[in-house]
Amino acid sequence: MEDKFDLVPLLEYIPPTQLDYLDWVSVGMALKQEGYGFDVWDTWSQQDSRYNSREMESKWESLGHSKDTPVTGAFITMKAKENGWTPRQYDGDGMQTFGWDDEISYESTGNYKIVDKSWVEGISIQEPDNNWNPVTQLKTYIKTLFANDDYVSYVVDSWQKEDGKFSVSGSGIYSKTAEQLLNELDKYSESKDIGWVVGDYNQEAGAWIRFNPLDGKGVKNDNVKEFKYALVESDNLSIAKQNAVMRELELPIAALVYSGSKSVHAIVKVDANDYQEYRKRVEYLYKICNKNGLQVDGQNKNPSRLSRMPGVVRGDHKQFLIDTNIGKANWEEWQTWIEDLNDDLPEFESLAEMFQEDPPLAPVLIDGVLRRGHKMLIAGPSKAGKSFALMEMTISIAEGIPWFGFNCEMGKVLYLNMELDRPSAYKRFKDIYQSMGIPPKHLENISIWNMRGHSIPMDKLTPKLIRRAQKEKFDAVIIDPIYKVLTGSENDAEQMAKFTNNFDKVAMELGTSVIYCHHHSKGAQGGKSSMDRSSGSGVFARDPDAILDLIELDVTKSLRDQQKNRATAKFYADIIRDESPYLFS
């Protein structure tokens, strides 16, 4: 089992209380197929009230498989994904890696564990006595969830199944507005009998109501007029703990209703603009609940779902309104709060502790220019030799020799060739080696990723780059040029900040220096600071730790004389060094 993906954590996302018999057995078959023992299935199954310890072992022994279509771990991953599990892979060093098609997200990567259900103290609910007013209960519920012109749907008819449980019968009523219902309820406020308004119901079964407004024409998802609310229902914890966990999670609850049985129904504000956004928000909501021990019934995801109607009796208990408008005020405020609690940002540090620690600076990669893990921008006009300079830098780092007069520490380099075809790139590297007069002693230190014809946006390239490069331990990653992977408008500061964040991600995940190449803006550059010559947003001036700017200089007579004097001085210095080495010892 050591080399296999561990399925046990995924079971946290698959409450057995949500499964029918076939799916429950399929989980057992998948665990058995993947080599897990009986105890894993047994422990997981104990969360369900249907659990029977006397039958478990014999059931496990009877689990078999069809040779043609065995139930595998894929079934467990599928069910876990349905409840919000997101696959995250880790390499042997415990570092997070990415899937081939993953995109870099700027949202939190926290585990969303906010409360520990085992330590939460339950908050009991007080069931109303016989003096309660059902009319007031239902009126408060309707006023809280609906506007006057919203169509409200409810069901009072039911039928009893073979197992003794009750289920709704028919579509119920869906052609009355909230205002009509409230006016009718006002007439019977003194009698306290809502049956005069909604109809008679079976007190063994209770009654149901839909929490989203409809269009008055039906009760399907297509008839939902506004996607305001979602239902959170769970029966894996006691009523008191369900109540406590929901409050601890600060869920933006519009109405909290006791079902009259084993669960509390939270009508949560999601305020989605359409069905697609509703689905995404409900998945997120259920993920947070499941992560914090509130195993939500996944069958309640539909926006047209029925919930328990407050103000009626169900068996020995009442269905009643526990509370309204608790937790965060709305979805945006709640989601921001959740993300803030689960961000992956570093903690505050005391300067006093840092003074005592005196943390060492990152090792130097290019002396006086760049440290390991830092970022560098090389900018210049088109055809100024930027690629030649970057290839020469690649060779200098690989061979541990000076580059442009700056000493380089020897290291491994990944060169992302975005422009040249493969043969031209290799020929150019060979020509540069020959022109530099450097014997290629350490070619193994250079890796080239030829991406011409395969360029993709940087946010998609980043996880693929990290995945492929993680085991190589590169000291530098050179991206030449960035216009091939640019996302967004280069003149938009916000978009360019997100774009350059990818370089931070690469540097942090790989522990490498990132060097990237960009072009100058149009027009004369002589009057500009080197920081302002890069095309587009000023982000390119502020993002890198080092900037090397290439600019064409007029070759004047004085410049020629200066270079000639330098060459002459070097010539004589070399002769003196050869003839009198003791002078330089």
N, C-alpha and C positions, 0 to 999 in steps of 0.2 A: 504493500500500500504506500510505501514511502515515495515512489516515483509517480504516483497517480494524483490527479486533482482531488482534493478533499471535498466530498459532498456533504459532510456532516453540517458545516456552517450554513449550508443552503436550506437545511430543514427548518431553520429559524423562520424562513420566509414562507413555509408551507404548513400552516396550522391544520392539523388533522380535523379540527372542528369544521373546516370549510369543505372537506372532501366527501364525496359520496363513497360507497363501499368499493367500487371498481378502482377509483383513483387511489384510495388508501392501500388496497392490495397491490396496485402498480408500483407505489413507492417501495413497498417491501420487496417486490420482485426485482426492482432496479438496484436496491441496496444489495440484495443477495447476488445478483449478476455481477456487480462490481467488487464483490469479495468482502463486504461488510458482514459483521456478525449479528446475531439475533438481538443482542442487547441494544444496538443502535435503533433498530426499528421499534423495539419494545419501549424504550425510554421516550422516544418521540411520540408514540401512540398514547402514552399515559395522559397527555394533555386533553384528550377527548373524553367526554362523559360516557361515550359508548364503549370505552375500554373495558375488556374482560380479561383479567390476568390468567384465568384458568384455560382460556382458549388460545392464548397467544402462541405458545410453543408449537402446538399441533398445527396451527395455521401456518406458521413459518415453515415447518417441515413440508407442508403440502404445496408451498409455492414452487411452481415449476415454470419452464419457459418453452416456447415454441422455438425450434432450431432456426426456422426461417425468419421469424420476427420477434426476437427477444426484447424484453423491456430493459433498457439500459439506463445509465446515469443521465442520458440526454433528457429523459422524461422528468427527472428531478430538476435539472437546470431550467427546463421549459416552465415548470410550475413555479419555480422560484422567481423567474423573470416576470411572470404574470403578477406577482405581488411586490415588484419593485426592486428585486435584486439586480445589481449591475455587475457584470463580470470584471474582475480586476486580477491581473496576473502578476506574479512576483518571481524574480529570479532567485538563484541560490544565495545571493548576498542579501536578500530581503529588500532589494530595491524594487520599486514599482516599475513595471514595464507596460507597454501599450499594445493593443491589437493592431493588425496591419492597416485597418481602415479607421482607426480611432482619430478623433479630432481633439485638439487641445481645448479644454474648457476653462473659462475664467471664473467658474463657480467653485465653491468649496469642495474639497475632496475628503471632508471629514466623515466619520462613521455615523454621525447623526444620533449617537447614543446620548440622550439628555437625562433620562431618569432611569433608575434601577428599580424595577417593579418589586424586587425582593425587599427593598428598604423603604418603599413608599408606605406611609401610614394611610389606611383606608379612610375615606370620608363617607360616613353612612348617610343614607337618605331617609327622610321621614315620610312614610306613607300617610296621606290624608285620612282623617277619621271619617265617620259616616256623615259628618256635617259638611263635607266638601261640596263645592259647586261645579259640576261638570260643565255647565254652560260657560262659566268664567274661564275654565281651563281651555276650552276649545277657542273661545273668543281671543284670548291672549295669544294662543298659538297662531291663529290666522292673522292677527294684527302684526305679529312679529315677523312673519315670513312673507306676507303678500301685500301688494298694493290693491286698492279698492277694485280696479278693473281687471285684476288677474283672475283667470279661471282656476278654480280649485277642484281637484279630483279626490274622491274618497270612496271607500268600499266598506259596506257593512255585512254583505252576504258572504257566507263561508260554507265549507263542507268538510267533513271529517274523513281523513285517510285511514288506511288499514292499520297504520302504526299508532292511531289515536290522535295524531296531530291534526290541527285545523289549517286549512289553506283558503285563500280568497276564492270567491266564486264570481266570475264575470268581471266586466270592466268597471262596474260601479257608476257613480255619477261624475260627470266632468263638464257639465254645461252651466254651472252656477258660478257667478263671480264672488270674490271675497266680500264685496259690499252686500250682495244679496244674502249670503249666509249670515253675516253679522246682523243685518236687519232682522232676519228670521229668529236668530238666537236671542236678540233683545226681547222679543215677544214672550220668550219662555224662560227669562232669567230667574223669575221667582219660583217657577216649578222645578228648576234645576234638572230638567229632563231634556237632553239633546235629541232623544229619539223622535220628538215632534219635528225636528229639522232634518236630521240625517237619515232617519228611519230606524226601525228596530234591528237590533243585532243580537247574536248569540253570546250570552255572557260567558260561556265557556271558551269562546274563540276570541272575543274582543273585536276591534275594528281597526281599519287602516286609512291612511291619508297620504297623498303624494306631496312632497315638500317643494317641488319646483312648479311654477305656474305653467299651465298648458294653454293651447289655443282654442279650447272649447269644442274641438272636433274629434278628439280621440285621446288615447292614453299611451301611445308609443313614444319612443324617443323623438321621432319626427314631429310629434305634437308639442314638444317642450318649447315654450315661448322664450324663456330666459334660463340660462344655466347658472343659477344663483347659488345652489346648495348641493352638498354631497352628504351621504349618510355614512357615519362611522358606527359600526355595531360590532361588538365582540363579547364572547361569553367564556373566554378562557380564564378570566379573573373573577373574583367576587364582585358583586355590585359596588361595594364600598371602594374597592381598588380601581375598578373601571372609572368611577367618578373621580377618584384622586389623580389617576394617571392623565386623564383628559384635561384636568385643570393644571397639572404640572407641566403638560406640554403646551399650555396656553393656546389650545386650539381656538380659532375664531368661531365659537359656537353661537349660533343664533337661538337655538332651542335645544334643551336637554330633556329628554323624555324617558321615563321608566316604562319598559315594555310590558310590565306585569308578569315577567318570567325571569330569565337568567341574564338579561342584558339591559344596558342603557343605550338609548339611541341619541347620538349627537348629530344634529343638523348643522353642518359646518359651512361657513361662508367661503365659497370658492370664486364667485363673481367672474366666471369665464365669459369671454366674448362669443365663443362658438363651441361646437361639439368637440373639435380637435383640441382646443385649449382646455376644455373641461376634462377630457381624458388624461391629458398630461398632468393637470393639477391633482386629479384624483389619484393617479399613480404615485405622485410625489407624497401626497397626504398619507396614503396607505403605507408607503415605505417608511415614513417617519414613525407612524403608529406601530408597525410591526417591529421596527428596530428597538422600540422602547417597551416591548412586552405586551402591547395591546394588539393581539392578533385579530386583524379585521376580517370580517366575512367578505371575501372577494366577490360574492354574488350580488353585492349591493352597489356595484359601480355605475349602473345605468342611471341617467338623470331622471328617468320616469319611474324610478323604483318607489314602491310603497314603504311607508314607515308606520309605526304605531301611533294611533290617534289618541291624544290625551282627552280625558273626560269620560272614559268608558271603563267597564269592569271586564277583567279577563280572569276567569277562574276564581281563585281565592284572593286575587290582588287587583289593584286599580292601575290603569294606565294613566299616569299623571305627569304634569309638567314640573320638572325638578328646578329648572332655572332658565333664564333667557339672557342673551347678550353677555356672555362671559368670555374670558380669554382676551386675545388681541382683537382690535377693532375690526380688522379686515384681513383679507388674504395677503396683500402686499406687506403689511406690517408684520404678520406672522412669519411669512417666508423669510423676510429680511432678518428677523430675530433668530430663526433657526439657523440660517447660513452664518450669521455673526457668531453664534455659539459653536459652530463647527468648522470655522475657517482653518486653513492650514498655515496661518501666519505665525511667525515666531513670537515668543513671549517677550514682555518687557524685561530689560536687563539693567541692573544697577551699575552705574559708572564706577562706583567704589569697588565693586567686585571685579570689574574689568581692569581697573588700575592694578589690583593685586595679581590678577591672572596675567596681565601684559601679553595678550594673544599675539602670536607671531604673524607677520604679514605673509600673504600667499607667496610661494616661491616665484622667482623671476623666470620668465620664459625668454623675453628679449630685453637685454639689459638697458635700463633707462627708458624703456618704452612700454612694456606689457608684462603683467604677471599672469600666472596660471589661474584660470577661472574668470579672467576679466575679458572685456570686449573691446574690439578695435575696429575702426572704420577707416578704409582707404577710399578716398574720393578723388576724382579727377575728371577731366574732359574725355570725350570719346576718343579712342585710339591714342591715348596718352601712354599706354604701356602698363595699365593697371594689372592686367592678367599676367604679364611677364614679371612684374614686381611680386605678385602673389605666388607665382610658381617658384621664383627665386627664393622667397621667404620659406616656402615649403621645403626646398632643398636645404636651405641654411639650417633650419631647425632639425631636419632629419639627420644632417651630417654634423651638427654642432659647430657651425662656423659662423663668422659675422655676416650680417645682412645690412646693407647700406651703412656699413661702419659700426653697427650695433651688434655686440656679442650675443649669440643665441645659445641657450642650453639645449643639449640634444634631447629629442623627444619624438614621439609618433604623431604623424599629421594625417588628417583626412581632408582631402581636397575635393570639394563638390564642384565638378565641372559642368556648368549649366549651358555653356555656349558652344564649345568646340565639339566636332565629331570625334569619336574615340581615336582613330589613327592620328588625327592632327594633334590631339592632346599629348599622346605619347611621344610623337616626334618633337613637339615643342619642349617637353621635359628633357629629352635627350640632347637637343640643341643647347638648352640652357646649361646643362651639366658640362658640355664641351666648351661653351663660351666662358664659363666660370673657371675652367681648368681644374675642376674638382673630380677626383676619382669616385665613382658611385659605390662607396663602401657599405652604405646603410640603406639600400633601396627598400629593405623590409620595413623601414620606418615610414614609408609613404604608401597610403592607400588612396585610390582615386575612385570616386563615384560618378561615373559618366551619366549625366541626367539629360543630355540633349534629346529632345523628343519625348521626354518623360516628365517634364516639369509640371509640378502641381503647387497649389497655394501653400504658403509656409505653415499655416495652421494644420494642414493635413500632412505636410512633409515632416514636421517636427516629431510626432510620435514614431513615425517610420524610421527616421534618423536615429532617435534614441534607442529604439529596439535593436537596430542593426549594429550600432556602435558601442553598445553598453559593455560588451565583453572585451573590447579591444583596448580600452584605457588610453584613448588618444589624449595627447597634450594640447593639441590645437585642432580646431575644425575651421576650415576656410571655405566660405561660400562666395562663389564668383560667377556672375554678379547677382544682386538681390532683385533686380527688376524682373527676373524670370519667375520669382516666387512671391512677388509683392501682392498683398491683398488689400483692397480698399484704395482710396484716393491718396496719393502721396502728399497731397496738400492738406489733408485732414489730420489735425494733431491727434484726435481721439483714436482714429483708425490706425494711425502710424504707431501710437503708443501700444495698442494691442498687437500690432505686427511685430514690433521690436521686443515685446514680452516673450516672444518665441525664442529669441536668442538667449534671454535669461534662463528660460526653461532648459535649453540645450546645455548651457554652461553649468547650471546647477545639477541637473540629472547626471551629466557625464563627467563633471569635475574638470572641464576643459576650457581653454580659451577659445573664444569665437571671434573670428576675423571675417568681416564681410565688406563687400565692394559696392560702391554706389557712384553714380555719375553726377557731374556738375549740372547746375541749372543753366539755362540758355543765357547768352549775353556775356559781356566782359566781366572778368572775375578779379581784375587787378585791384580794384578799390574795395573789395570785400575782405572781411576777416576769413581765415581758413575755416572757421566753424560755420560760416554762412554760405559756403559755396555749394554744398550738396543740394541737389534738386529736391524741392518739396518742403515739407514741414520742418520747423526748427527742432523737432524731436531727434532728427539725425545728428544734430549738433550736441544735444544733451544726453543722448542715450549711451554712447560708447565711453569707455574709460580712457581711450587714446584715439587720436585722429591723426592720420597721415594724409596730407593733402598734396596732390601733384598738380603743378601749374606750369605752363610753358613760359620760359623766360627768353627775353630777347638776347640773342648772342651778340653782345657788343664787343668792341676791341678790348675794353678793360676786363671783361669776363674771360675772353680768350687768354689775355695775358695772365690773369689770376690762375687759370687752370694750368697754363704752361709753367708758371712759377711753382705751383704745387707739384707738378710732374717732375720738374727739375729737382726740387728739394727731395722728393721721395727717391729719385734715382741716386742722388749722392748719399742720402741716409742709408740706403741699402748697401752701397759700396763700403761705407764706413763700418756698418754693422758686420759685414763679411770680413773686412780687414782687421777691425779692432773690436771684437765681440766683448772684451772686458769693459769697454766704455758703457755698455748697456746692461751689465750684470748687477 
